[in-house]
Amino acid sequence: MNGATFGEVFAVKEFRVLFGSFALLVGGDSIKMLALSVLVYARTGSVGLSAAAYMAGWLPFIVGGLLLLSLADRLPPRALMVTGEVVRAVTCLLLAFAGLPVWAMLALVLVTGLFTPVFFAARAAMLPDVLPGDAFVLGRSVLNVASASAQIAGLAAGGAFLAVAGPSGALATTAGLAAVAAVVLRAGLPYRPARGTARAGAVRQTLRVNRRLLADGRVRGLLLAGWLPCVFLAGAEAMVVPYLGGQGQAGVVLAAAAVGMAVGEFAVGRFAAPGLRERLSFPLAVLLGVPWVGFALGPGMAWAAVLAAVATAGLSYQLGLQRRFVESVPEEVRGQAFGLQSSGLMTGQAAGAALVGALGEVIAPGPAIAVAGGAGVLVALAMAGVLRPGGTREAAPHL
């Protein structure tokens, strides 16, 4: 299996379009959720409502992932992605200038967010069409690096826009970024027909295909291998703020974690050949948990940042699973399969943060982080058969 190069990946026009629009999406969403949180706090003075506003954009992944994902295969992907950007732009303009009460703003974000998993799934499912073979894995690596970078840039830019133009101006900026992304997608991507068709309703079809995907041992194993180690990573990261007792110090550690993820994705994607990349999945998944165990020793901010960066570099273990995942699911439901993968990841991270957070209330944040790291190591060891290449050989089902 010959490995692709970054130059070959970026030589594909359609990938450049997907890359640019994805960076605009992630950065814009970071600005949007920060601005919405500040706007809600300014109107209500409620810390709880402000936090709820910040998380509102992610909660719909659970419902949308369970009930609507079949739309990613039933509708043309370019139209879906453009529609997603238009919905984001209109939502941000309503939040900024419609004078909605707080309950209506949160309801608007939740309702429009139900379709976000569908828009994400359409984008992810197009990538193997645009970048066949190993180029797809390298493309995923590039998008993961772009996601980490855009989140950091979006939060920094969001703070600047809030200082200069206030929450409404920041939301209007996000609307502008979404409009630009819609134009880029519409002009830069060719028309592709819908991947699959189904006579059943969208909800019924989504539930049916989700059941079939999870019933297949090979697909289920790869999904769980992508989800479970990240549950405990999210739990450990959720304890960083209470562990350090200060937003400034926690920000340094969380920024180091984002840098570690980007470096790991780049290094494994760029320098590891396809076969080596798949063999590295198991040790990298173990690495995802080991450094957090060091928090049992009570490290200060500097060592905490180092440990967090080393741990998140292990997230590149997922690159070694991507080729097998694409080959394991039928092409006609690829969009839903990728949507299920991302929705399960979001749900698992939320559950991990809640579980480890509850544990931190009982045994203190530092020990809770160490427990989360140890649990992550045990999960990786338990899933060694899937994480190692050749560990899932059952035939994929006909869906």
Secondary structure as UniProt FT lines:
FT   HELIX           6..10
FT   HELIX           13..44
FT   HELIX           47..55
FT   TURN            56..59
FT   HELIX           60..67
FT   TURN            68..70
FT   HELIX           71..74
FT   HELIX           77..97
FT   HELIX           102..113
FT   TURN            114..115
FT   HELIX           116..130
FT   HELIX           134..188
FT   HELIX           202..215
FT   HELIX           217..238
FT   HELIX           240..244
FT   HELIX           247..271
FT   HELIX           274..279
FT   HELIX           281..287
FT   TURN            288..289
FT   HELIX           290..293
FT   HELIX           294..297
FT   HELIX           301..313
FT   HELIX           314..318
FT   HELIX           319..328
FT   HELIX           331..333
FT   HELIX           334..363
FT   HELIX           365..382
FT   HELIX           384..387
FT   TURN            389..390
//
